Amino acid sequence: MGHYKKANGDNYIGMFVNGLYEGKGQLTHSDSSIYNGNFKGGLKNGEGLLMNANGDKFEGFFRNDVYIGNIVNTNKASSHD
């Protein structure tokens, strides 16, 4: 378990392998969005939850930093494939 703060303001707490985010972790982006979930090779991969600063929630599966599933929001629900 480790901690890394990037120059752009992103903040990561979690596991690393060969200097890359790997396994379970939390990434807080400089725009205040927060991702809790799995990483592989430094990217969001597998099950996770991304909460954007605007209130959108992306809960489900990610592949190479791309969300696969439905946007969950109290105001709307839409698909993002």
N, C-alpha and C positions, 0 to 999 in steps of 0.2 A: 504494500500500500504506500502510495506516495502523493506528492502534491506538486503541481507545476503551474506557474502563472506566466502566460505568454505576454510579450511586449504589447500586443493589441488589446490587452485587458481580459482575455479569456482566462478562466481559472478551472483547472482540472484536479479532482481528487479521486484516486482510484489506483488500479493495478497498471503496471507497465511490463512490457516484454521488449527487450532490445531498444529501449527508449521510446516506444510507441504505446499509446493507450491500448490496453488489452484486458478483456474480462469486464467485471462490473466497475462502474465509475459514475461520477457526476461531473458534467461540464457546464459551467455557467459562462455564457457568452457575454461579451461587452455590451450587447444590446439588452441585457437582463433576461434573455430566454435561458431556460434551464433544461438540460437533458439528463435524465437518470436512466441508466440501462447498460446494455452490453456494447463493448467495443471489440473490434478485431483489426489489427494492422493500423491503428490510429484513427479509424473511422467508426461511425455508428453502424453497428451490425448486430442483428438479432433483436430481441425484445427490448422495448424501452418506452419511455414517456418523455415527450418534448413539450414544454409549456412555453409558448411565445409570450412576449410582453403585452401583446394585444389581446390575450385571453384565449387564443386558439390552443387546443390540446391535440397532440398527435400521439395516440397510444396504440401500440402494436409492434409491427416489425419494420426494421430499417435494413437497407442493403447499401453498403458503400456510401453512407451519409444521406441516402434518399429514403424518404418515408413511403411505405407501402400500406395503404389502408384508408380509413375514414378520418376526417377532421371532426373532433368532438368539441362542440361549442354550445353554450347555453342559448345563443342567438341563432345558430344555424348548424346544419350538418351537410357536409358535401364530401365527395370522393376525391382522392388524390392518388392517381396511379402513375 
